[in-house]
Amino acid sequence: MTIPELYKLFLKYPKITTDSRKMLENSVFWALKGDKFNGNIFVQSALKSGAAFAVTDEKKYQTSDKVILVNNSLEALQQLANYHRKQLNVPIFALTGTNGKTTTKELINSVLSTQYKVKATHGNFNNHIGVPLTILSFDKNTEIGIVEMGANHPKEIDTLCKIVEPNFGLITNIGKAHLEGFGSFEKIIETKSELYQSLIKNNGTIFYNSDNPILRELNKGDKTVAYGQNDEAYLKGKITTVNPFLDVEIETFEGLKTEINSKLIGLYNFENILAASCVGDFFNISIQNIKKGIENYIPENNRSQIIKHKYNTIILDAYNANPASMKVSVNSFLESYKNNKILILGDMYELGKYSDNEHSKILKIASDTIKTDTSVKLIIVIGKYFKKVYTNEHIKAGIVHFNSASEAETFLNKNPYKGYTFLIKGSRAVKLEDILQSVL
């Protein structure tokens, strides 16, 4: 079946699912394959559960006229998404980056939604499967689409841009993450900048942080919009207070000013707020609605959440971690809180040959901190990667290591701390959220 023919079917049944366990009535089940799964084996069960049609790329599963055979299911899904994008011709804003892309995406969505009908990537559904499904969720009522793009290998952003064909975009920042897949920091820069190249090629508009030297150097487009603290920025801003939430003053190109009292913690969220404010101002969102959109956003899903209990305050940032995000989280925590601090840091994953060096750097920061900052009462590090570089010197410094979150939980249950502020930061695989009950 050709893509235009598939598209006619999609218009009749616009709900596409790749999970046979979810609600399937009147949907199209799209069978995808991966290294450890084969969705084709669920074609029949999907149809029995109410799917109107199923798409497969293995002929043996084409057992009725309700099963559509294609050469490659993933490629067909991506081609269908691009075809749909061209039929709708909706303006699309794309963003990528090492840190902050999901938060920035949610902030932009919250700001633009005050005056437009907006659809955006759900959660961090930002890969080669999630991006086409996001595009296919846009409909004729969508006035602006927002697409988050993630990557852990070279050329992935280029591939996603060919599906999305964005009109506007930004890179939040570029740091050391997924080094195992990229191979080097230079390859990360090259891959992230593929969004800029796509926008330049298609006469799109680039938004960029003019305070960031890497992004300033990469930005070679003719249509650019800058945000930052310097006078050249289209939208300027400054931090007014951190107690513990971030309060920011923004100033538009026309000279309008307002203070935004966000529900975000961490100094690193300053640039995310500026990015969303800049995008909002560019799309003619009133300064009152920019303020409203950002102030209404409350982070969740273990992303920079602040949890207050009668005994302790917990900063939970256990969704992901890489060297850049770990350093800014620790530094921001140390600057923002003055008394009775405890840090619980988990392994950083997907660093490959750089893992030992990067974990050693974090332990060096931890050692220096516990020696010089008397308000830090305890630092715990967790996981196999920290264990590889954990030495007697770290033990002498007072840093405690555990192999797993459950071991740390046992320790904290036996040694309860009350009247403290905790930072809990690490990669999702470490499952640091399991510690939460032991520190409440």
C-alpha positions, 0 to 999 in steps of 0.5 A: 500500500502506498503512503497516500493510500495509507493516509486515506485510511489514517484520516478515517482512523486517526488514532495510531497505537504501537502498544497492543495493551492499550485501548485499541477500538477504532485505531490502527495498530502499527507493528514495530520491531526492535532489538528486543521486541517484535510487534508483529506477533501481536497483530491478531490480538490487536485486531481481536481487541478492537483495532480497525486495521493493523500494519505489518512488515512481515507477510506471514502476519497478513492473515486478512484484509484488515492487515496491511503489508508494508516494506518497513513498518518504521519507515512507513510510519515516518513517511506517513508522518511527513506526508501528514505534516505537508497536508496540514502545513501547520507551523512547527516549533522543534527543540533539542539539547542536552539538558532542559529540552522537556522542561523548555518544551512544556514551558513553551507549550504553556505560554503559547497555549494561552492564545493558540491551540497547541499540540506538543510532544507528550512527555519525552516521546522524542525519538524516531518513533515518538516524533512521527507519532507526535506529528500524527497527533496534530490535526486541522485544529492545531494552530502550532505544533511543538516537537521535542527531539532527542538523540544518542547517536550521530545523524539522528536529529537530521533524520527527525528534521526530515520527518518534521520539517520545522519552521522554528527551533532552538537548542537548549544547550550542548553538553556531555550526554550519551557519549557512549553512542556519540563517541565524542563531545564534538559529535554531540555538537555536530548532531545537535547543530543538525537542527540549525542546519535544517532550519537554515536550509528551509528558511526557518527561524532559529532561537538561541541563547546569546549568552551561550558561546557554543550556540552563538558560534554555531548559529549562522542563520539569517533569521535568528532571535536571541534571548539572554542577559546581554543587551543584544538579546531580543528578549532579556532577563535576570534572576531576581530571587531564588527562595527556593523557587526561581523568580525572573524579570523579563524585558521584551524588545519593546521595553515591557517588563514583568516579574515571573514567579515560577514554580521551578527550582534550580538556577539552570531553569533560568535559561529555560524560562527565558527561552519560553518567554522569548518564543512567546513574545515572538508569537505575539503572546502578551507579556501578561500571558507569558507570565501566566503561562510560566507561573502555571507550569508545575514540574512533575515526573521526578524532574526538579520537583520540590517535595516539602514534608514536616521534617525535610525538604527534598529536591527530586531530580531523578529522571536523568543525569549527565555530567553537565546536568549533574554539575549544574544541579549540585552547584545550584543546590549548594547556592540556593540552600544555606543550612543542613544539606544532604546530597544523594547522587546516582550513577550517570549512564551512557558515558562509555569510555568517559564514564570513569573520568566523569564520575571521578570529576563528580566525586572531586566536586563532592570531596571539595564540597564536604571539606569546605561547606560546613552546611553539607552534612552528608554526601551519598553516591550510589551505583556501579559506576561511582563504585569503580572510582570510589577510593579511600580518599573519598571515604576519609572525606566523608562520602558514603557509597552504596551499590544500589538505591535499596541499600541507601534506603536501608541506611537512611531508614536506620539513620533518620535525618530530620530538619534537612534539605536533600538533593536527589539526583541521578540517572533514571536507571538507578531508581533514586525515587525509591529512596523518597519515603526514607527521607520524608 
